[in-house]
Amino acid sequence: MSEEQHGRQGLPVHFFLQPSAITLERALTLDPDRDWTDLRRAREVWIVQTWHRLCRAGYRPTLSDEAPRTGIIVYHKEDQRVLLKRLPRGATPVLVGVRADFRSCTYADFEILQNGYYADGRRLFFVPHWPQPGLIPRDPQRGERIERIAYKGYVGNLAQEFRSERWRQFLSQQNMVFEDDAVLDEAFDHPIQTRFHDYRARGTAWRNQNKAREQARQRVAGRNPRIAQSRLPVRGAAPKSA
């Protein structure tokens, strides 16, 4: 390939994934719109889904658990340590780290942020998070009536007050019910069993409630398109303990 042709095509793009929630074979063959329950963790959502959608758009990035010597390598912050160990001696790739809900990808040349608050347009670039695949929005015929409050997240991230009898009794007095649509286990070796995509009968949605302050600050409305496209009002602050 001539130097002119190489410049026109740009650097090859490789997505690096250290499989954990799903196998590499599954990651390469799933359909992100149909098999969204396999996209259980942020690394699958960002790395696997982005690779599939770029391929569908006509691009030719690669995806594997190996690290090439050159080109652009896109990786999730959780995989940074493994990636650095697998880089060949003398390798000179451009590293693009996806920060997600973690701290800075310190070894990356550039970072992708899902929260534009921290972007600077030089090294840190804001890329909106992918919407929830297969999203079923709230029934518009329900208007502004709120009858059902839903929590969608992991079981350990909801404040215990929202699972108390006192909370349920309060809602009952308001003619409302609480739907705990949570992932009930911490294992990542199987698809999730939830209805994260279904907002038809929901009146409002609660995000993760029991996170550390820094993570909570990152969960602004513009960074959660699943909630935005569901047409739901959002509640994000857990009540303080008495």
C-alpha positions in Angstrom: 0.0 0.0 0.0 1.4 3.4 -0.9 1.8 6.1 1.7 -0.9 8.2 0.0 -3.4 5.2 0.2 -2.5 4.5 3.8 -3.1 8.2 4.7 -6.5 8.2 3.0 -7.6 5.1 4.9 -6.3 6.2 8.2 -5.0 4.0 11.1 -6.7 0.6 11.6 -9.0 0.6 14.6 -9.0 -2.4 17.0 -11.4 -2.9 20.0 -9.8 -4.7 22.9 -11.9 -6.9 25.2 -11.0 -9.1 28.1 -14.0 -11.4 28.2 -15.7 -11.8 31.5 -19.5 -11.5 31.3 -19.7 -13.3 27.9 -17.2 -15.3 25.8 -15.3 -13.7 22.9 -17.2 -16.0 20.5 -20.5 -14.7 21.8 -19.3 -11.1 21.7 -18.4 -11.5 18.0 -21.7 -13.1 17.0 -24.5 -11.5 19.1 -27.0 -8.9 17.8 -27.0 -5.9 20.1 -30.6 -5.0 19.3 -31.9 -8.6 19.9 -29.4 -9.9 22.5 -29.2 -6.8 24.7 -29.4 -9.0 27.9 -25.9 -10.2 27.0 -24.6 -6.6 27.3 -24.5 -6.9 31.0 -21.6 -4.7 31.9 -20.3 -1.4 30.7 -17.4 -3.0 28.8 -19.8 -5.0 26.7 -22.1 -2.0 26.2 -19.3 0.3 25.1 -16.8 -2.1 23.4 -18.9 -4.9 21.9 -21.9 -2.8 20.9 -19.8 -0.1 19.4 -17.8 -2.6 17.4 -21.0 -4.2 16.0 -22.6 -0.9 15.1 -19.5 0.3 13.3 -19.4 -2.9 11.3 -23.0 -2.4 10.4 -22.2 1.1 9.2 -19.6 -0.3 6.8 -16.4 0.2 8.7 -14.0 -2.6 9.3 -12.6 -2.4 12.9 -11.4 -5.6 14.6 -12.3 -7.0 18.0 -10.3 -9.5 20.1 -8.5 -10.0 23.4 -5.1 -9.4 21.7 -3.3 -6.1 21.4 -1.8 -5.1 18.0 1.5 -3.4 17.6 0.2 -0.3 15.8 -3.1 1.4 14.9 -5.8 2.7 17.3 -6.8 0.5 20.2 -10.1 1.3 21.9 -10.6 -0.3 25.3 -12.6 0.0 28.5 -11.0 1.3 31.7 -11.5 -2.0 33.4 -9.3 -3.7 30.8 -6.5 -1.2 31.0 -4.1 -3.3 33.1 -4.6 -6.4 31.0 -4.2 -4.5 27.8 -0.9 -3.0 28.9 0.5 -6.4 29.8 -0.5 -7.8 26.3 1.0 -5.0 24.3 4.0 -6.4 22.3 7.4 -5.0 23.2 8.1 -1.9 21.2 4.4 -1.4 20.2 3.3 2.1 19.4 -0.5 2.1 19.1 -2.7 5.1 19.9 -4.7 4.2 23.0 -8.2 5.4 23.3 -9.7 4.6 26.7 -13.4 4.5 27.5 -13.7 5.9 31.1 -17.4 5.0 31.7 -18.1 5.2 35.4 -14.5 4.9 36.5 -11.6 7.3 37.1 -9.3 8.5 34.3 -7.7 6.1 31.9 -4.2 7.3 32.9 -2.3 5.5 30.2 -4.6 6.4 27.3 -3.6 9.0 24.7 -7.3 10.0 24.5 -10.4 9.3 26.5 -14.0 8.8 25.7 -16.4 10.2 28.3 -20.1 9.5 28.7 -20.4 12.7 30.7 -19.6 15.9 28.8 -19.0 17.8 32.0 -15.3 16.6 32.0 -14.6 16.9 28.3 -12.0 19.4 27.1 -12.0 18.7 23.3 -8.3 18.0 23.3 -7.7 14.7 25.1 -11.1 14.1 26.7 -14.0 13.8 24.3 -17.7 13.4 25.1 -19.5 10.6 23.3 -23.2 10.1 24.3 -24.0 6.7 25.7 -25.8 4.2 23.5 -29.6 4.2 24.1 -31.2 1.1 25.5 -31.6 -1.4 22.7 -35.3 -2.4 22.0 -36.6 0.4 24.2 -40.4 0.5 24.6 -41.3 4.0 25.7 -44.0 5.0 28.1 -47.6 4.9 26.8 -48.4 8.5 25.9 -52.1 7.9 26.6 -51.3 7.7 30.3 -50.5 11.4 30.3 -48.8 12.7 33.4 -50.5 10.2 35.7 -48.1 8.4 38.0 -49.3 5.0 39.3 -46.1 2.9 39.2 -42.6 3.7 40.3 -39.8 1.4 38.9 -36.2 0.9 39.9 -34.0 -0.5 37.1 -30.5 -1.4 38.2 -28.5 -3.8 40.3 -29.9 -5.1 43.5 -27.1 -3.7 45.7 -27.4 -0.2 44.4 -30.8 0.6 45.8 -31.1 2.1 49.2 -32.9 -0.3 51.6 -35.5 2.3 52.5 -37.1 1.6 49.1 -37.6 -2.1 49.9 -39.2 -1.4 53.3 -42.8 -2.0 54.2 -43.1 1.6 55.3 -42.3 2.7 51.7 -44.8 0.3 50.2 -47.5 1.4 52.6 -46.8 5.0 51.7 -47.2 4.3 48.0 -50.3 2.3 48.6 -51.9 5.4 50.4 -51.1 7.4 47.2 -52.6 4.7 45.0 -49.2 3.8 43.6 -47.0 0.7 43.5 -43.3 0.1 43.4 -41.7 -2.2 40.9 -38.3 -3.5 41.8 -36.9 -4.5 38.3 -33.4 -5.3 39.6 -30.6 -7.7 38.6 -30.8 -10.0 41.6 -27.2 -11.5 41.5 -23.7 -10.3 41.1 -22.6 -13.0 38.7 -21.7 -11.9 35.2 -21.6 -15.3 33.4 -25.2 -15.2 32.1 -27.7 -12.8 30.6 -29.6 -10.5 32.9 -33.3 -11.4 33.6 -35.0 -8.0 33.7 -37.3 -5.7 31.8 -34.9 -2.8 31.6 -36.2 -1.9 28.1 -39.9 -1.8 29.0 -41.3 1.5 30.2 -44.9 1.2 28.9 -46.7 1.2 32.2 -44.1 3.1 34.3 -44.9 6.4 35.8 -41.4 7.3 36.8 -38.0 5.6 37.1 -35.3 5.5 39.8 -31.7 5.2 38.9 -29.0 3.6 41.0 -29.4 5.1 44.5 -26.6 3.8 46.7 -23.5 4.8 44.7 -20.5 6.8 46.0 -20.8 10.5 45.7 -18.4 10.8 42.7 -20.4 8.2 40.7 -23.7 9.8 41.7 -22.4 13.2 40.4 -21.6 11.6 37.0 -25.2 10.3 36.5 -26.7 13.5 35.1 -29.7 13.4 32.8 -27.7 14.0 29.6 -25.6 10.9 30.3 -28.6 8.5 30.5 -30.4 8.4 27.2 -32.3 5.3 28.2 -34.2 7.4 30.7 -34.5 10.3 28.3 -35.9 8.3 25.5 -38.4 6.5 27.8 -40.3 9.8 28.2 -40.3 9.3 32.0 -39.6 11.9 34.7 -36.5 10.8 36.6 -36.0 10.6 40.4 -32.4 10.3 41.5 -31.9 11.1 45.1 -32.5 8.5 47.9 -34.1 9.8 51.1 -31.8 10.4 54.1 -32.0 8.1 57.0 -33.8 9.5 60.0 
